[in-house]
Amino acid sequence: MASQHPKGDGARTADAQRRIQSRIDRKEVSDGGTSSDTSKKAVQAGLDRKPENPLPRQHLKKPGNEHDLELEPRFLAPGYLGSGKLEDMVAIVTGADSGIGRAVAVLFAREGADVAVLYLDEHEDAKTTKECVEAEGRRCITIAGDVRDAGFCERAVQQAVDEFGKLDILVNNAAFQQHAKTLEDITDDQLMMTLETNVGGYFHMARAALPHMQEGACIINTTSETAIFGSKELLDYSATKGAINAFTMSLASNLLERGIRVNAVAPGPVWTPLNPADRDAESVSKFGAKSDMKRPAQPEELSPAYVFLASPVTGSYVNGAILPVMGGPRG
């Protein structure tokens, strides 16, 4: 089935996100920007997975394209050998055009799953993800649209089921993030964009997926360290990630009798288009410097956690868990 590239809801939402971003950008310029200490060297535990700070000084237009990043994120996980943990399963991954979602799609394929890639309107990035999944020997479709729209979520799930015949795994990963220095800086438009994408989108996708899921299926949500520790300039985003934690644990209890597991991964800072499409170029150059490892993670350092939770071989007794992948006790 051909991939969908509608010019409707996804493009309109991307335009709305850019308007929110532009308002914050203008205010940051008038306020004089931000600064932080990056004097300590990054810690490389295990394989060398730099980047080290300073990162490229770069600011992307929302929703952010991975192919526009000056420093390409690492998502192929060349040291990871598949072993059939997801053989002949079918997964939907939202926000899979880039970043964590792309890395998850690739490893799911390496473990034997066919993947439906959902994304907003980053068509070139989604095409790359599809090519990488197919290079692993599995089937892939790409579907563009806005997870805030319950109707889109239902249509996307149905398209994936029609294409692949079933649905075993849902990864809720699509997100909107826009920092703001004060609560007064967060407009109603920004608040609703964040809530409807990060919380509403997860509800919509889970509700659409469940009628097609059988015993042994699973849902994995992407939350954040901000759900645990908060973030003074991500007030609305942190609130949604806290809601995702509660949603994960509640839905895990709700679906247990149906044999469907629900868990979440809580990343620390990760080098993806999300933050360069949020902060100013100077702040981006210092992204992750305050984490325990003094650097952001690469997407390929997150994706094995999703495989662990998705596979009945490794995660059959894991339910309602929030798995931290933060590089330390406090991101």
Residue frames as qw, qx, qy, qz and C-alpha x, y, z in Angstrom:
[[0.000, 0.888, 0.460, 0.000, 0.00, 0.00, 0.00],
 [0.397, 0.576, -0.038, 0.714, 1.34, 3.42, -0.90],
 [0.349, -0.299, -0.459, 0.761, 2.46, 5.75, 1.84],
 [0.007, 0.877, 0.470, 0.105, 0.19, 8.68, 2.67],
 [0.388, -0.056, -0.068, 0.917, 1.45, 12.25, 2.30],
 [0.000, 0.828, 0.546, 0.130, -1.64, 14.36, 3.02],
 [0.289, 0.341, -0.067, 0.892, -1.22, 18.12, 2.98],
 [0.410, -0.691, -0.358, -0.475, -3.96, 18.65, 5.55],
 [0.654, -0.741, -0.125, -0.087, -3.88, 18.15, 9.32],
 [0.817, -0.238, -0.018, 0.526, -0.17, 17.40, 9.68],
 [0.421, 0.375, 0.115, 0.818, 0.94, 20.44, 7.71],
 [0.260, -0.778, -0.180, -0.543, -1.53, 22.71, 9.51],
 [0.758, -0.634, -0.107, 0.108, -0.32, 21.43, 12.89],
 [0.722, -0.009, 0.025, 0.691, 3.31, 21.97, 11.88],
 [0.143, 0.605, 0.141, 0.770, 2.44, 25.56, 10.94],
 [0.529, -0.773, -0.160, -0.311, 0.74, 26.03, 14.33],
 [0.832, -0.397, -0.074, 0.379, 3.80, 24.63, 16.11],
 [0.545, 0.254, 0.062, 0.797, 6.06, 27.04, 14.23],
 [0.143, -0.755, -0.155, -0.621, 3.86, 29.98, 15.29],
 [0.728, -0.679, -0.100, 0.003, 4.22, 28.93, 18.95],
 [0.799, -0.114, 0.030, 0.589, 7.98, 28.57, 18.47],
 [0.346, 0.545, 0.127, 0.753, 8.33, 31.98, 16.77],
 [0.367, -0.841, -0.128, -0.378, 6.64, 33.75, 19.67],
 [0.792, -0.564, 0.038, 0.230, 9.08, 32.23, 22.20],
 [0.719, 0.175, 0.128, 0.660, 12.06, 32.87, 19.90],
 [0.126, 0.743, 0.114, 0.647, 11.22, 36.58, 19.62],
 [0.552, -0.808, -0.018, -0.203, 10.89, 36.87, 23.39],
 [0.870, -0.276, 0.050, 0.406, 14.22, 35.06, 23.96],
 [0.529, 0.437, 0.084, 0.723, 16.01, 37.56, 21.72],
 [0.152, -0.799, -0.045, -0.581, 14.54, 40.48, 23.64],
 [0.746, -0.660, 0.022, -0.084, 15.44, 38.84, 26.98],
 [0.003, 0.823, -0.567, 0.019, 19.08, 38.24, 26.02],
 [0.721, 0.284, -0.630, -0.050, 19.27, 34.41, 25.78],
 [0.855, -0.497, 0.079, -0.127, 20.58, 31.79, 28.25],
 [0.324, 0.643, -0.670, 0.182, 23.85, 30.31, 29.46],
 [0.912, -0.381, 0.080, -0.129, 25.16, 27.24, 31.33],
 [0.286, -0.697, 0.649, 0.102, 28.45, 25.63, 32.38],
 [0.944, 0.303, -0.084, -0.099, 29.93, 23.10, 29.92],
 [0.023, 0.796, -0.600, 0.076, 33.44, 22.93, 31.35],
 [0.610, -0.299, 0.725, -0.114, 33.32, 19.27, 32.43],
 [0.207, 0.309, -0.807, -0.459, 34.17, 16.56, 29.90],
 [0.821, -0.015, -0.165, -0.546, 31.49, 14.14, 28.73],
 [0.495, -0.307, 0.800, -0.141, 31.49, 10.63, 30.18],
 [0.662, 0.286, -0.536, -0.440, 31.53, 7.76, 27.68],
 [0.587, -0.251, 0.711, -0.295, 30.37, 4.64, 29.52],
 [0.775, 0.248, 0.580, 0.029, 30.80, 1.54, 27.35],
 [0.593, 0.422, 0.433, 0.532, 30.89, 2.20, 23.63],
 [0.191, -0.253, 0.047, 0.947, 31.99, 5.63, 22.41],
 [0.142, 0.667, 0.695, 0.226, 28.68, 7.33, 21.72],
 [0.143, -0.282, -0.073, 0.946, 29.57, 10.99, 21.61],
 [0.326, 0.735, -0.023, 0.594, 28.48, 13.86, 21.05],
 [0.481, -0.362, -0.375, 0.705, 30.43, 15.95, 23.48],
 [0.031, 0.964, 0.251, -0.084, 29.55, 19.54, 24.23],
 [0.384, 0.437, 0.162, -0.797, 29.65, 21.99, 22.65],
 [0.543, 0.412, 0.720, 0.136, 27.20, 20.66, 20.10],
 [0.256, 0.318, 0.423, 0.809, 26.57, 22.53, 16.84],
 [0.131, 0.382, 0.312, -0.860, 24.94, 25.91, 17.38],
 [0.124, -0.150, -0.749, -0.633, 21.75, 25.25, 15.51],
 [0.378, 0.274, 0.518, -0.716, 18.06, 26.12, 15.73],
 [0.056, 0.170, 0.869, 0.462, 15.52, 24.21, 13.62],
 [0.483, -0.078, -0.113, -0.865, 12.03, 25.19, 12.53],
 [0.510, 0.027, 0.765, -0.393, 9.33, 23.00, 14.07],
 [0.882, -0.432, 0.051, -0.184, 8.50, 20.18, 13.92],
 [0.328, -0.696, 0.624, 0.135, 12.21, 19.59, 13.20],
 [0.892, 0.399, -0.178, -0.114, 13.83, 17.49, 10.47],
 [0.813, -0.428, 0.298, 0.259, 16.61, 15.07, 11.29],
 [0.745, 0.362, 0.247, 0.504, 18.21, 15.55, 7.89],
 [0.127, 0.905, 0.000, 0.407, 18.70, 19.24, 8.77],
 [0.662, -0.729, 0.131, 0.116, 20.82, 18.50, 11.87],
 [0.296, 0.812, -0.503, 0.030, 24.49, 19.35, 11.40],
 [0.103, -0.381, 0.898, -0.192, 25.49, 16.48, 13.70],
 [0.671, -0.054, -0.559, -0.483, 23.62, 13.37, 12.56],
 [0.674, -0.390, 0.453, -0.434, 22.08, 11.37, 15.42],
 [0.165, 0.281, -0.941, -0.094, 23.15, 7.74, 15.70],
 [0.729, -0.011, 0.236, -0.643, 20.22, 5.37, 15.37],
 [0.749, 0.309, -0.524, -0.263, 21.45, 2.26, 13.51],
 [0.711, -0.495, 0.451, -0.217, 22.98, 0.56, 16.61],
 [0.640, 0.502, -0.564, -0.143, 25.59, -1.37, 14.58],
 [0.057, 0.355, -0.875, 0.324, 26.70, -3.34, 17.66],
 [0.624, 0.023, 0.509, -0.593, 23.16, -4.67, 18.26],
 [0.161, 0.115, -0.910, -0.364, 22.56, -8.15, 16.83],
 [0.698, -0.087, -0.025, -0.710, 18.95, -9.21, 16.34],
 [0.038, -0.156, 0.980, -0.116, 17.80, -12.60, 17.60],
 [0.323, -0.295, -0.778, -0.450, 14.15, -12.87, 16.55],
 [0.031, -0.203, -0.686, 0.698, 12.70, -11.39, 19.74],
 [0.417, 0.438, 0.248, -0.756, 9.84, -9.82, 17.74],
 [0.123, -0.076, 0.850, 0.506, 9.68, -12.32, 14.89],
 [0.090, -0.381, -0.766, -0.511, 6.67, -11.75, 12.61],
 [0.101, -0.656, -0.562, 0.494, 5.10, -9.23, 14.98],
 [0.214, 0.663, 0.359, 0.621, 3.59, -5.93, 13.81],
 [0.352, -0.489, -0.346, 0.719, 4.33, -2.57, 15.43],
 [0.154, 0.872, 0.253, 0.390, 3.05, 0.97, 15.09],
 [0.528, -0.327, -0.200, 0.758, 5.52, 3.66, 16.19],
 [0.121, 0.947, 0.283, 0.093, 4.37, 7.28, 16.34],
 [0.110, -0.945, 0.283, 0.120, 6.90, 10.05, 15.79],
 [0.855, -0.157, 0.415, 0.268, 9.05, 7.49, 13.98],
 [0.574, 0.802, -0.002, 0.164, 10.34, 9.77, 11.24],
 [0.336, 0.671, -0.434, 0.499, 13.36, 10.69, 13.39],
 [0.283, -0.589, 0.501, -0.567, 15.02, 10.50, 16.79],
 [0.402, -0.194, 0.830, -0.335, 13.99, 7.82, 19.27],
 [0.778, 0.329, 0.313, -0.433, 11.07, 6.67, 17.13],
 [0.646, 0.612, -0.421, -0.173, 13.30, 6.02, 14.12],
 [0.054, 0.489, -0.847, 0.201, 15.83, 4.12, 16.24],
 [0.580, -0.006, 0.687, -0.437, 13.02, 1.99, 17.71],
 [0.797, 0.466, 0.024, -0.384, 11.59, 1.22, 14.27],
 [0.469, 0.609, -0.637, -0.048, 14.99, 0.03, 13.05],
 [0.100, -0.325, 0.892, -0.298, 15.63, -2.27, 16.03],
 [0.711, 0.162, 0.474, -0.494, 12.10, -3.65, 15.94],
 [0.767, 0.533, -0.232, -0.271, 12.71, -4.58, 12.30],
 [0.258, 0.553, -0.783, 0.122, 16.08, -6.11, 13.20],
 [0.320, -0.132, 0.843, -0.411, 14.23, -8.28, 15.71],
 [0.108, 0.176, 0.943, 0.260, 11.76, -9.42, 13.05],
 [0.213, 0.631, 0.586, -0.462, 8.82, -6.98, 13.20],
 [0.241, 0.536, 0.473, 0.657, 7.02, -5.17, 10.39],
 [0.224, -0.431, -0.344, 0.804, 6.57, -1.48, 11.23],
 [0.144, 0.816, 0.442, 0.344, 4.05, 1.27, 10.50],
 [0.398, -0.101, -0.152, 0.899, 5.79, 4.64, 10.83],
 [0.026, -0.876, -0.474, -0.087, 3.47, 7.48, 11.92],
 [0.423, -0.158, -0.030, 0.892, 4.69, 11.07, 11.65],
 [0.138, 0.706, 0.311, -0.621, 3.43, 14.64, 11.30],
 [0.601, 0.784, 0.097, -0.123, 4.71, 16.03, 7.97],
 [0.209, -0.728, 0.588, 0.282, 8.48, 15.29, 7.87],
 [0.905, 0.360, 0.037, -0.224, 8.19, 13.30, 4.64],
 [0.525, 0.647, -0.541, 0.118, 11.89, 13.09, 3.77],
 [0.206, -0.467, 0.765, -0.394, 12.83, 11.83, 7.25],
 [0.799, 0.023, 0.440, -0.410, 10.01, 9.27, 7.20],
 [0.817, 0.509, -0.236, -0.131, 11.21, 7.98, 3.83],
 [0.247, 0.597, -0.719, 0.256, 14.66, 7.42, 5.34],
 [0.511, -0.256, 0.685, -0.452, 13.18, 5.50, 8.27],
 [0.888, 0.272, 0.155, -0.338, 11.21, 3.32, 5.85],
 [0.652, 0.597, -0.467, 0.024, 14.34, 2.57, 3.83],
 [0.023, -0.516, 0.773, -0.368, 16.23, 1.61, 7.01],
 [0.715, -0.064, 0.535, -0.445, 13.44, -0.72, 8.16],
 [0.882, 0.420, -0.023, -0.212, 13.31, -2.37, 4.76],
 [0.379, 0.657, -0.637, 0.137, 17.10, -2.73, 4.78],
 [0.351, -0.338, 0.785, -0.382, 16.57, -4.97, 7.83],
 [0.134, -0.014, -0.950, -0.282, 14.43, -7.24, 5.66],
 [0.098, 0.473, 0.786, -0.385, 11.02, -6.21, 7.02],
 [0.110, 0.639, 0.557, 0.519, 8.00, -4.42, 5.60],
 [0.180, -0.392, -0.322, 0.843, 7.24, -0.78, 6.40],
 [0.125, 0.732, 0.501, 0.444, 4.54, 1.76, 5.61],
 [0.208, -0.101, -0.249, 0.940, 4.58, 5.48, 6.42],
 [0.102, -0.735, -0.638, -0.206, 1.45, 7.40, 7.42],
 [0.199, 0.162, -0.154, 0.954, 1.43, 11.18, 7.86],
 [0.360, -0.669, -0.459, -0.460, -1.02, 12.95, 10.14],
 [0.120, -0.512, 0.393, -0.754, -1.75, 14.50, 13.53],
 [0.380, -0.181, -0.883, 0.210, -2.23, 12.25, 16.58],
 [0.172, 0.123, 0.409, -0.888, -4.32, 15.02, 18.16],
 [0.610, 0.127, -0.267, -0.735, -7.03, 13.96, 15.70],
 [0.610, -0.104, 0.734, -0.281, -8.79, 10.83, 16.98],
 [0.809, 0.499, 0.146, -0.276, -10.12, 10.14, 13.50],
 [0.431, 0.707, -0.559, -0.031, -6.62, 10.11, 12.04],
 [0.265, -0.432, 0.830, -0.233, -5.48, 7.68, 14.75],
 [0.755, 0.165, 0.553, -0.310, -8.33, 5.29, 13.94],
 [0.736, 0.647, -0.092, -0.178, -7.63, 5.47, 10.21],
 [0.197, 0.709, -0.674, 0.058, -3.89, 4.97, 10.70],
 [0.474, -0.253, 0.807, -0.244, -4.36, 1.92, 12.91],
 [0.806, 0.366, 0.375, -0.275, -6.83, 0.45, 10.43],
 [0.572, 0.734, -0.342, -0.127, -4.39, 1.05, 7.56],
 [0.050, -0.571, 0.810, -0.121, -1.63, -0.75, 9.44],
 [0.618, -0.009, 0.734, -0.283, -3.91, -3.69, 10.24],
 [0.771, 0.565, 0.118, -0.270, -5.13, -3.85, 6.64],
 [0.407, 0.746, -0.524, -0.052, -1.53, -3.85, 5.40],
 [0.111, 0.466, -0.848, 0.225, -0.01, -6.30, 7.88],
 [0.622, -0.184, -0.717, -0.256, -3.00, -8.31, 9.07],
 [0.657, -0.565, -0.465, 0.181, -2.68, -7.65, 12.81],
 [0.037, 0.795, -0.265, 0.545, -1.22, -5.40, 15.50],
 [0.796, -0.236, -0.477, 0.288, 1.02, -6.56, 18.35],
 [0.509, -0.335, -0.227, 0.760, 2.88, -3.46, 19.56],
 [0.109, 0.910, 0.234, 0.323, 2.00, 0.21, 19.87],
 [0.541, -0.205, -0.193, 0.792, 4.75, 2.69, 20.70],
 [0.001, -0.952, -0.293, -0.090, 3.38, 6.12, 21.62],
 [0.656, -0.203, 0.027, 0.726, 6.30, 8.45, 21.00],
 [0.223, 0.634, 0.282, 0.685, 5.10, 11.56, 19.12],
 [0.403, -0.624, -0.396, 0.541, 5.57, 14.72, 21.20],
 [0.200, 0.820, 0.107, 0.526, 5.45, 18.50, 21.18],
 [0.607, -0.505, -0.249, 0.560, 7.85, 20.53, 23.34],
 [0.264, 0.716, 0.050, 0.644, 8.38, 24.29, 23.61],
 [0.483, -0.273, -0.478, 0.681, 10.24, 25.82, 26.53],
 [0.090, -0.820, -0.199, -0.529, 9.07, 29.03, 28.19],
 [0.310, 0.295, -0.542, 0.723, 10.81, 30.96, 30.95],
 [0.246, -0.009, 0.530, -0.811, 7.65, 31.82, 32.89],
 [0.261, 0.411, 0.862, -0.141, 4.15, 30.45, 33.25],
 [0.285, 0.729, 0.209, -0.587, 2.84, 33.71, 31.82],
 [0.099, 0.506, -0.609, -0.603, 4.75, 33.01, 28.60],
 [0.147, 0.109, 0.967, 0.178, 2.72, 29.85, 27.94],
 [0.433, 0.068, -0.174, -0.882, -0.28, 30.80, 25.80],
 [0.759, 0.111, 0.460, -0.448, -3.48, 28.78, 25.62],
 [0.765, 0.533, -0.279, -0.230, -2.46, 27.73, 22.10],
 [0.282, 0.522, -0.783, 0.184, 0.83, 26.32, 23.38],
 [0.438, -0.204, 0.725, -0.490, -0.82, 24.64, 26.37],
 [0.829, 0.258, 0.265, -0.420, -3.41, 22.91, 24.20],
 [0.644, 0.576, -0.490, -0.112, -0.85, 21.88, 21.58],
 [0.075, 0.452, -0.839, 0.295, 1.24, 20.22, 24.29],
 [0.546, -0.041, 0.660, -0.515, -1.66, 18.57, 26.11],
 [0.812, 0.380, 0.100, -0.431, -3.46, 17.39, 23.00],
 [0.599, 0.557, -0.573, -0.053, -0.29, 15.97, 21.40],
 [0.162, 0.422, -0.826, 0.336, 1.44, 14.42, 24.39],
 [0.350, 0.027, 0.784, -0.513, -1.57, 13.18, 26.36],
 [0.690, 0.401, 0.180, -0.575, -4.50, 13.25, 23.95],
 [0.544, 0.524, -0.586, -0.293, -2.44, 11.59, 21.21],
 [0.039, 0.250, -0.947, 0.197, -1.50, 8.71, 23.51],
 [0.505, 0.212, 0.631, -0.550, -5.13, 8.19, 24.53],
 [0.663, 0.509, -0.099, -0.540, -6.31, 8.33, 20.92],
 [0.433, 0.469, -0.751, -0.170, -3.72, 5.87, 19.65],
 [0.117, -0.122, 0.934, -0.314, -4.21, 3.38, 22.50],
 [0.569, 0.306, 0.482, -0.592, -8.01, 3.50, 22.13],
 [0.654, 0.535, -0.284, -0.454, -7.76, 2.98, 18.37],
 [0.300, 0.448, -0.841, -0.036, -5.25, 0.13, 18.72],
 [0.384, -0.193, 0.785, -0.445, -6.93, -1.92, 21.46],
 [0.823, 0.245, 0.217, -0.465, -9.74, -3.47, 19.38],
 [0.756, 0.528, -0.378, -0.081, -7.03, -5.02, 17.18],
 [0.076, 0.569, -0.758, 0.312, -4.77, -6.26, 19.99],
 [0.865, -0.188, -0.433, -0.171, -4.84, -9.80, 21.31],
 [0.770, -0.620, 0.144, 0.053, -3.45, -11.40, 24.45],
 [0.805, -0.095, 0.204, 0.548, 0.34, -10.98, 24.42],
 [0.348, 0.738, 0.160, 0.556, 0.25, -7.54, 22.80],
 [0.499, -0.485, -0.283, 0.660, 1.82, -4.50, 24.45],
 [0.150, 0.933, 0.151, 0.292, 1.82, -0.72, 24.55],
 [0.637, -0.231, -0.144, 0.721, 4.96, 1.31, 25.26],
 [0.036, 0.973, 0.208, 0.089, 4.78, 5.02, 26.03],
 [0.558, 0.277, -0.189, 0.759, 7.64, 7.50, 25.85],
 [0.363, -0.892, -0.257, 0.083, 7.72, 9.65, 28.96],
 [0.382, 0.716, -0.237, 0.535, 10.67, 11.72, 30.26],
 [0.499, -0.105, -0.536, 0.672, 12.94, 12.46, 33.18],
 [0.116, -0.271, 0.064, -0.953, 10.95, 15.69, 33.46],
 [0.660, -0.425, -0.454, -0.422, 7.99, 13.64, 34.73],
 [0.759, -0.342, -0.446, 0.329, 10.08, 12.75, 37.78],
 [0.505, -0.253, -0.180, 0.806, 12.25, 15.81, 38.34],
 [0.150, 0.908, 0.303, -0.249, 10.31, 18.55, 36.57],
 [0.536, 0.168, 0.228, 0.795, 11.88, 21.26, 34.44],
 [0.075, -0.596, -0.327, 0.730, 11.55, 24.93, 35.26],
 [0.200, 0.441, -0.291, -0.825, 11.27, 26.01, 31.62],
 [0.322, -0.040, -0.825, -0.463, 9.16, 23.04, 30.44],
 [0.366, -0.022, 0.569, -0.736, 6.14, 23.51, 32.68],
 [0.777, 0.229, 0.022, -0.587, 3.48, 22.23, 30.30],
 [0.649, 0.379, -0.652, -0.104, 5.68, 19.51, 28.78],
 [0.090, 0.244, -0.859, 0.440, 6.70, 18.18, 32.22],
 [0.556, 0.040, 0.449, -0.698, 3.06, 18.10, 33.30],
 [0.818, 0.290, -0.237, -0.437, 2.14, 16.00, 30.27],
 [0.511, 0.351, -0.777, 0.113, 4.97, 13.57, 30.92],
 [0.210, -0.138, 0.758, -0.601, 3.79, 13.16, 34.51],
 [0.731, 0.189, 0.166, -0.634, 0.34, 12.43, 33.10],
 [0.707, 0.371, -0.562, -0.216, 1.86, 9.82, 30.78],
 [0.135, 0.270, -0.880, 0.366, 3.43, 8.07, 33.77],
 [0.460, 0.065, 0.595, -0.656, 0.05, 7.92, 35.51],
 [0.753, 0.349, -0.153, -0.537, -1.68, 6.86, 32.29],
 [0.484, 0.388, -0.783, -0.039, 0.88, 4.07, 31.79],
 [0.014, -0.120, 0.888, -0.444, 0.43, 2.61, 35.26],
 [0.558, 0.201, 0.398, -0.700, -3.35, 2.97, 35.19],
 [0.734, 0.387, -0.315, -0.461, -3.73, 1.42, 31.74],
 [0.291, 0.338, -0.890, 0.094, -1.37, -1.40, 32.77],
 [0.269, 0.046, 0.805, -0.527, -3.78, -2.32, 35.55],
 [0.618, 0.355, 0.137, -0.688, -6.82, -1.85, 33.32],
 [0.699, 0.455, -0.425, -0.353, -5.56, -4.16, 30.55],
 [0.155, -0.447, 0.870, -0.136, -3.88, -6.83, 32.65],
 [0.657, 0.125, 0.671, -0.319, -6.86, -9.19, 32.55],
 [0.736, 0.630, 0.022, -0.246, -6.82, -8.94, 28.75],
 [0.873, -0.090, 0.273, 0.395, -3.18, -10.05, 28.70],
 [0.460, 0.748, 0.062, 0.475, -1.92, -6.75, 27.28],
 [0.614, -0.420, -0.197, 0.639, 1.10, -5.20, 28.97],
 [0.171, 0.924, 0.112, 0.325, 1.67, -1.42, 29.22],
 [0.678, -0.430, -0.061, 0.593, 5.01, 0.15, 30.12],
 [0.221, 0.974, 0.007, 0.044, 7.00, 3.32, 29.49],
 [0.732, 0.076, -0.073, 0.673, 10.55, 4.44, 28.80],
 [0.184, -0.965, -0.114, 0.151, 11.74, 7.64, 30.52],
 [0.708, 0.379, -0.036, 0.595, 14.68, 9.14, 28.59],
 [0.346, -0.664, -0.046, 0.661, 17.04, 11.80, 29.80],
 [0.252, 0.772, -0.208, -0.545, 18.43, 14.26, 27.22],
 [0.733, 0.165, 0.602, 0.271, 18.66, 12.66, 23.76],
 [0.064, -0.431, 0.394, 0.809, 20.20, 14.11, 20.59],
 [0.334, 0.502, 0.771, 0.206, 17.17, 14.33, 18.29],
 [0.123, 0.444, 0.309, 0.832, 15.48, 17.16, 16.35],
 [0.360, -0.748, -0.556, -0.032, 13.13, 17.81, 19.31],
 [0.458, -0.690, -0.168, 0.535, 15.48, 20.08, 21.26],
 [0.308, -0.113, 0.321, 0.888, 17.14, 21.96, 18.37],
 [0.102, -0.498, -0.574, -0.642, 13.56, 22.71, 17.28],
 [0.440, -0.765, -0.463, 0.081, 12.86, 24.04, 20.78],
 [0.471, -0.730, -0.038, 0.494, 15.80, 26.00, 22.18],
 [0.276, 0.928, -0.203, -0.144, 17.95, 28.76, 20.72],
 [0.779, 0.479, -0.359, 0.183, 21.24, 27.86, 19.04],
 [0.047, 0.616, -0.610, 0.496, 23.38, 28.80, 22.08],
 [0.689, -0.297, 0.471, -0.464, 21.32, 26.59, 24.41],
 [0.958, 0.246, -0.058, -0.139, 21.41, 23.72, 21.90],
 [0.508, 0.611, -0.543, 0.273, 25.22, 23.86, 21.89],
 [0.106, -0.412, 0.725, -0.542, 25.11, 23.01, 25.63],
 [0.822, -0.149, -0.148, -0.529, 22.31, 20.45, 25.47],
 [0.940, -0.118, -0.318, 0.029, 22.86, 17.58, 27.90],
 [0.382, 0.526, -0.499, 0.572, 25.87, 19.21, 29.58],
 [0.385, -0.468, 0.435, -0.666, 24.11, 19.20, 32.97],
 [0.935, -0.110, -0.216, -0.259, 23.30, 15.48, 32.85],
 [0.773, -0.532, 0.337, 0.076, 25.28, 12.98, 34.91],
 [0.818, 0.107, 0.366, 0.432, 27.19, 11.89, 31.79],
 [0.139, -0.650, 0.154, 0.731, 27.70, 15.52, 30.69],
 [0.088, 0.172, -0.676, -0.711, 26.27, 14.70, 27.27],
 [0.746, 0.145, 0.081, -0.645, 22.99, 13.77, 25.61],
 [0.666, -0.018, 0.745, 0.043, 22.26, 10.15, 24.71],
 [0.189, 0.213, -0.671, -0.684, 22.15, 8.93, 21.14],
 [0.761, 0.016, -0.053, -0.647, 18.82, 7.46, 19.97],
 [0.752, 0.181, -0.631, -0.062, 20.48, 4.05, 19.58],
 [0.153, 0.191, -0.776, 0.582, 21.13, 4.06, 23.33],
 [0.505, 0.005, 0.365, -0.782, 17.37, 4.23, 23.96],
 [0.699, 0.168, -0.410, -0.561, 15.97, 1.79, 21.42],
 [0.418, 0.090, -0.899, 0.099, 17.11, -1.46, 23.12],
 [0.193, 0.058, 0.664, -0.720, 14.93, -0.53, 26.13],
 [0.644, 0.222, -0.024, -0.732, 11.88, -0.57, 23.85],
 [0.619, 0.211, -0.728, -0.205, 12.86, -3.99, 22.50],
 [0.129, 0.081, -0.866, 0.476, 13.18, -5.27, 26.07],
 [0.387, 0.178, 0.488, -0.762, 9.69, -4.06, 26.97],
 [0.646, 0.304, -0.256, -0.652, 8.12, -5.17, 23.68],
 [0.494, 0.253, -0.818, -0.151, 9.43, -8.71, 23.50],
 [0.852, -0.376, -0.057, -0.360, 7.55, -11.49, 25.29],
 [0.833, 0.136, -0.416, 0.337, 10.94, -13.19, 25.63],
 [0.403, 0.180, -0.411, 0.797, 12.36, -10.43, 27.85],
 [0.161, -0.193, 0.213, -0.944, 9.39, -8.44, 29.13],
 [0.465, -0.338, -0.739, -0.351, 6.60, -10.94, 29.78],
 [0.507, -0.556, -0.589, 0.295, 6.56, -10.19, 33.55],
 [0.233, -0.171, -0.106, 0.951, 7.11, -6.44, 33.23],
 [0.057, -0.670, -0.624, -0.399, 3.93, -4.37, 33.47],
 [0.273, -0.927, -0.245, -0.081, 3.24, -0.82, 34.62],
 [0.694, -0.361, 0.030, 0.622, 6.96, -0.05, 34.72],
 [0.225, 0.971, -0.074, -0.022, 8.60, 3.31, 34.01],
 [0.884, -0.028, 0.083, 0.458, 12.05, 2.31, 32.72],
 [0.073, -0.948, 0.133, 0.280, 14.59, 5.14, 33.21],
 [0.792, 0.232, 0.176, 0.537, 17.28, 5.54, 30.54],
 [0.072, -0.993, -0.089, -0.033, 18.79, 8.75, 31.83],
 [0.573, 0.567, -0.355, 0.473, 22.53, 8.18, 32.04],
 [0.228, 0.188, -0.629, 0.719, 22.43, 8.42, 35.83],
 [0.111, -0.452, -0.787, 0.406, 20.16, 8.78, 38.85],
 [0.169, 0.792, 0.322, -0.491, 19.16, 12.23, 37.67],
 [0.623, 0.745, 0.207, 0.118, 19.55, 12.46, 33.90]]
